[in-house]
């Protein structure tokens, strides 16, 4: 059974891949930016904030 640290790391990896998917999609990216209020040049910084990657996953699931 995986420990909490490895599960968190795996979840972060999935969320980063989801962010890459959103960023590469010309229809999803503007919607994501509008919903989150983040500017495109601020995504990298925002990705380090607590809860941002969870928000990316919520966006994908919505």
C-alpha positions in Angstrom: 0.0 0.0 0.0 1.3 3.4 -0.9 2.1 5.9 1.8 0.6 9.3 2.1 3.7 11.1 0.6 3.7 8.9 -2.5 0.0 9.3 -3.0 0.3 13.1 -2.7 3.2 13.1 -5.2 1.1 11.0 -7.6 -1.9 13.3 -7.2 0.3 16.3 -7.9 1.8 14.6 -11.0 -1.7 14.0 -12.3 -2.8 17.6 -11.6 0.3 19.0 -13.4 -0.5 16.8 -16.4 -4.1 18.1 -16.3 -2.8 21.7 -16.2 -0.6 20.9 -19.3 -3.7 19.5 -21.0 -5.7 22.7 -20.2 -2.9 25.0 -21.3 -2.5 23.2 -24.6 -6.2 23.4 -25.5 -7.1 26.7 -27.3 -10.7 26.4 -26.1 -10.1 25.3 -22.5 -7.3 27.7 -21.6 -9.3 30.9 -22.0 -12.2 29.4 -20.1 -9.9 28.3 -17.3 -8.3 31.7 -17.1 -11.7 33.4 -17.0 -13.1 31.2 -14.3 -10.0 31.3 -12.1 -9.2 35.0 -12.7 -5.5 34.1 -13.3 -3.6 35.7 -16.1 -1.7 33.4 -18.4 1.7 34.7 -17.4 0.9 33.9 -13.7 0.0 30.3 -14.1 3.5 29.0 -13.2 3.5 31.0 -10.0 -0.1 30.1 -9.1 0.8 26.4 -9.6 2.9 26.6 -6.4 0.0 28.0 -4.3 -1.8 25.6 -2.0 -5.0 24.4 -3.6 -4.3 25.5 -7.1 -3.7 22.0 -8.5 -6.8 20.7 -6.8 -8.6 23.5 -8.6 -7.2 22.4 -11.9 -8.6 18.9 -11.3 -12.0 20.3 -10.3 -12.0 22.3 -13.5 -11.3 19.2 -15.6 -14.0 17.3 -13.7 -16.7 20.0 -14.1 
